[in-house]
Amino acid sequence: MELHDVWFVLIAVLWTGYFFLEGFDFGVGILTKLLARNRTERRVLINTIGPVWDGNEVWLLTAGGATFAAFPEWYATLFSGFYLPLLVILVCLIVRGVAFEYRAKRPEENWQRNWENAIFWSSLIPAFLWGVAFGNIVHGVKIDRNLEYVGGVGDLLHPYALLGGLVTLTLFTFHGTVFTALRTVGDIRERARKLALRVGLVTAVAALVFLLWTQAHTGNGRSLVALLVAVFTLVSALAANQVGREGWAFGLSGVTIVAAVAMLFLSLFPNVMPSTLNPDWSLTVTNASSSPYTLKIMTWCAGIATPIILLYQGWTYWVFRKRIGTQHIAEPAH
């Protein structure tokens, strides 16, 4: 296996890790409107992800940086062609981080309600747009002979991409719901389990249609295996949620995300961005990659730094592993 193939796999792993971790972050943010009945319950939801949300976003930074270094042509075409949706995602992530930090800085009801609204929308919009973006990457976009995107924003909003956005939105919401059931106690835990069933059924229908469409369009034998794993684990997550096995439900919903993202990358390889104008103009792991020397240096750096980062992040989750409920929320000091 060539180094550019290795880095394609590593970038797929980074995006998979990001969607696994940030997926339940987005889901919990969306649940602040769908599940929480009052400000105390919203505080419970936000506190479940409070210690880890910013660490989860490191995976996005690493995935973007690795793409820039390993596949500069891919990075350039992707970020120039998808400039507007990616800018919207960036703004949402900034607003979301500020909202987490500023929400409790003042006691006024309007102040806190506005920041809580910001958390909801800045979680929902990226959850949808990431599916639209990856739907376009897999489906293909208008790339010319110079390996440049020549379409417009409207070209990115076709049925396949929009369905991809619906899938990521519902799947992340389901992932966040089972995470909430795992990390809370009391009434909010029981309501999270009931909501997980409803959201999970919608997710199953949308995901099945999208994955079958992907398999029919660009799939192969390896992507078919990933599709079957995604379907099986999603159904199993729903079953585990119904019998109150929240740990199993969360783990299986995470495996569903892993399998679904793996299917997209398996159906994409060896392309990184197919061209709908001419297949010969597609960006591939060969014509979009950096030099072998650059990839070699990156491999050594990643081999040293990655285990340290994984150990530190795993330790963070272990420290903040206990369940919380409304009884753990102190009255405001203002």
Secondary structure, DSSP 8 states (H G I E B T S, - for coil): --HHHHHHHHHHHHHHHHHHHHHHHHHHHHHHHHT--SHHHHHHHHHHHTTTHHHHTHHHHHHHHHHHHH-HHHHHHHHHHTHHHHHHHHHHHHHHHHHHHHTTSS--HHHHHHHHHHHHHHHHHHHHHHHHHHHHHHH-B-B-TTS-B---GGGG-SHHHHHHHHHHHHHHHHHHHHHHHHHB-THHHHHHHHHHHHHHHHHHHHHHHHHHHHHHHH--HHHHHHHHHHHHHHHHHHHHHHTT-HHHHHHHHHHHHHHHHHHHHHHHTTEEE-BSS-GGG-EETTTT---HHHHHHHHHHHHHHHHHHHHHHHHHHHHT-S-B-GGG------
